[in-house]
Amino acid sequence: MARVQPFGAFVQFDGVRQQALVHISQLASRRVETVDELVSEGDTVWVQVLPEDKPGKISASMKA
């Protein structure tokens, strides 16, 4: 994890300059109250990149 915010966490991919947002609703299949109950800055996580809904924005999910 590159950065943790109240609404989600930003993931940095190896070899890619842009970061992806994992929205709090995409962190787990259960309800998550706070982002930091699951992830912290510096954690290594597996994510699935979601289809682009806004040009230039990368969204990801940890649910899959």
C-alpha positions in Angstrom: 0.0 0.0 0.0 1.3 3.4 -0.9 -1.1 5.5 1.1 -4.1 4.9 3.3 -7.0 7.3 3.4 -10.4 7.2 5.2 -12.2 6.3 1.9 -9.8 3.7 0.7 -6.2 2.9 0.0 -3.8 3.7 -2.9 -1.8 0.8 -4.4 1.5 1.3 -6.2 2.3 -1.3 -8.9 5.9 -2.3 -9.6 7.1 -0.6 -12.7 4.1 1.6 -13.1 4.1 5.3 -12.1 0.4 5.7 -11.5 -1.4 4.4 -8.4 -4.7 2.6 -8.2 -7.5 3.3 -5.7 -9.0 0.4 -3.7 -12.2 2.0 -2.4 -13.2 1.0 1.1 -16.1 -1.0 -0.4 -13.6 -3.1 -2.4 -11.3 -4.0 0.5 -13.3 -7.1 1.6 -16.5 -9.0 1.0 -17.7 -8.0 4.5 -18.5 -4.5 5.8 -15.3 -2.6 6.7 -15.6 0.2 9.2 -12.1 1.7 8.8 -9.5 1.1 6.1 -6.7 0.6 8.6 -8.4 -2.4 10.2 -7.3 -4.4 7.1 -4.3 -2.6 5.5 -1.5 -0.3 6.5 1.0 1.7 4.5 3.8 -0.5 3.2 1.7 -3.7 3.1 2.0 -5.9 0.1 -1.5 -7.0 -1.2 -3.0 -8.8 -4.2 -5.6 -6.8 -6.2 -7.6 -7.1 -9.3 -7.7 -4.1 -11.6 -11.3 -3.2 -12.4 -12.6 -2.0 -15.7 -12.0 1.7 -16.3 -15.0 3.9 -15.4 -13.2 7.2 -15.5 -10.5 8.0 -18.1 -7.1 8.1 -16.5 -8.2 6.6 -13.2 -7.3 3.1 -12.1 -9.5 1.3 -9.7 -8.8 -2.0 -8.0 -10.4 -4.6 -5.8 -9.1 -6.9 -3.0 -12.5 -8.8 -3.0 -11.7 -11.1 -5.9 
